[in-house]
Amino acid sequence: MNGPDFLDRQLGQPAAALRLRAQRLDLIASNIANAATPGYKARDLDFKAALAAAEGSGNTSGAIRYRVPVQASLDGNTVELATEQTAFAENAIDYRASLSFLGGRIQTIMAALKGGE
């Protein structure tokens, strides 16, 4: 009952969601960092598709997609700073919520393992 398999079953989706939120933050931060790089193509993570893939095959690379800009830049860069900043802020809030949920799940498991002391 105990061991890595038990923890994987108990923390599976919340832990996967936290990893995916972190991956999305990295992608958006990369977009923001390259806002002035000619030819840079902004990318984003389709969270729902990535979560479904993480639960299935575990391969989430197909959920990373290029962002379609509202207005194309003359230098080929598709980063729109306002869009990226909004996406970053929203994802950061979702990351904190996932972290809180996972923390609650861990506390519940710890209490159960200790026998409800």
SEVOLUM-376657 format. One record per residue (C-alpha): residue in three letters; residue number from 1; x, y, z. Coordinates in nm, 3 decimals, m for minus. Example, Ala and Ser with C-alpha at 12.3 -4.5 7.8 and 13.67 -1.06 7.14 Angstrom:
BEGIN
rest_nr_east_north_up
ALA_1_1.230_m0.450_0.780
SER_2_1.367_m0.106_0.714
% end
This chain:
BEGIN
rest_nr_east_north_up
MET_1_0.000_0.000_0.000
ASN_2_0.285_0.240_0.075
GLY_3_0.568_0.339_m0.156
PRO_4_0.610_0.536_m0.478
ASP_5_0.307_0.380_m0.652
PHE_6_0.082_0.483_m0.364
LEU_7_0.209_0.843_m0.379
ASP_8_0.175_0.853_m0.758
ARG_9_m0.187_0.743_m0.731
GLN_10_m0.261_0.992_m0.455
LEU_11_m0.078_1.291_m0.604
GLY_12_m0.109_1.209_m0.976
GLN_13_m0.327_1.477_m1.129
PRO_14_m0.252_1.761_m0.884
ALA_15_0.122_1.699_m0.918
ALA_16_0.095_1.680_m1.298
ALA_17_m0.107_2.003_m1.302
LEU_18_0.159_2.179_m1.095
ARG_19_0.437_2.060_m1.330
LEU_20_0.239_2.175_m1.634
ARG_21_0.167_2.517_m1.479
ALA_22_0.541_2.556_m1.416
GLN_23_0.617_2.452_m1.775
ARG_24_0.366_2.708_m1.902
LEU_25_0.522_2.980_m1.686
ASP_26_0.861_2.897_m1.842
LEU_27_0.719_2.924_m2.195
ILE_28_0.549_3.256_m2.128
ALA_29_0.860_3.394_m1.955
SER_30_1.063_3.292_m2.261
ASN_31_0.815_3.476_m2.482
ILE_32_0.847_3.791_m2.271
ALA_33_1.227_3.767_m2.270
ASN_34_1.227_3.743_m2.650
ALA_35_0.977_4.021_m2.717
ALA_36_1.238_4.217_m2.912
THR_37_1.401_3.920_m3.092
PRO_38_1.333_3.939_m3.466
GLY_39_1.161_3.628_m3.597
TYR_40_1.086_3.483_m3.254
LYS_41_0.763_3.282_m3.251
ALA_42_0.566_3.298_m2.925
ARG_43_0.461_2.960_m2.786
ASP_44_0.209_2.854_m2.527
LEU_45_0.092_2.536_m2.362
ASP_46_m0.262_2.412_m2.419
PHE_47_m0.317_2.320_m2.054
LYS_48_m0.619_2.094_m2.104
ALA_49_m0.452_1.899_m2.385
ALA_50_m0.130_1.872_m2.185
LEU_51_m0.310_1.746_m1.874
ALA_52_m0.496_1.485_m2.079
ALA_53_m0.168_1.378_m2.239
ALA_54_0.007_1.364_m1.899
GLU_55_m0.263_1.131_m1.770
GLY_56_m0.240_0.915_m2.082
SER_57_0.092_0.878_m2.259
GLY_58_0.282_1.123_m2.042
ASN_59_0.411_1.304_m2.352
THR_60_0.295_1.666_m2.339
SER_61_0.511_1.804_m2.621
GLY_62_0.214_1.798_m2.862
ALA_63_0.031_2.046_m2.637
ILE_64_0.288_2.321_m2.702
ARG_65_0.159_2.542_m2.978
TYR_66_0.264_2.862_m3.149
ARG_67_0.058_3.163_m3.049
VAL_68_m0.128_3.340_m3.330
PRO_69_m0.072_3.716_m3.298
VAL_70_m0.357_3.966_m3.322
GLN_71_m0.133_4.199_m3.522
ALA_72_0.171_4.067_m3.703
SER_73_0.504_4.240_m3.648
LEU_74_0.717_4.354_m3.942
ASP_75_1.020_4.164_m3.809
GLY_76_0.830_3.835_m3.781
ASN_77_0.816_3.835_m3.401
THR_78_0.478_3.709_m3.275
VAL_79_0.515_3.814_m2.910
GLU_80_0.251_4.060_m2.795
LEU_81_0.370_4.184_m2.459
ALA_82_0.027_4.268_m2.313
THR_83_m0.106_3.922_m2.405
GLU_84_0.199_3.752_m2.253
GLN_85_0.183_3.954_m1.931
THR_86_m0.186_3.872_m1.889
ALA_87_m0.126_3.501_m1.956
PHE_88_0.166_3.501_m1.712
ALA_89_m0.040_3.662_m1.434
GLU_90_m0.334_3.427_m1.486
ASN_91_m0.111_3.121_m1.495
ALA_92_0.077_3.235_m1.184
ILE_93_m0.256_3.250_m0.996
ASP_94_m0.347_2.903_m1.126
TYR_95_m0.002_2.777_m1.021
ARG_96_m0.053_2.902_m0.665
ALA_97_m0.399_2.741_m0.654
SER_98_m0.254_2.409_m0.777
LEU_99_0.022_2.438_m0.517
SER_100_m0.230_2.501_m0.239
PHE_101_m0.444_2.208_m0.352
LEU_102_m0.143_1.977_m0.364
GLY_103_m0.033_2.097_m0.020
GLY_104_m0.376_2.016_0.119
ARG_105_m0.366_1.673_m0.039
ILE_106_m0.024_1.605_0.116
GLN_107_m0.149_1.716_0.459
THR_108_m0.446_1.481_0.428
ILE_109_m0.221_1.190_0.336
MET_110_0.017_1.271_0.623
ALA_111_m0.273_1.281_0.870
ALA_112_m0.401_0.946_0.740
LEU_113_m0.056_0.790_0.769
LYS_114_m0.019_0.917_1.126
GLY_115_m0.357_0.774_1.217
GLY_116_m0.534_1.109_1.258
GLU_117_m0.324_1.224_1.556
% end
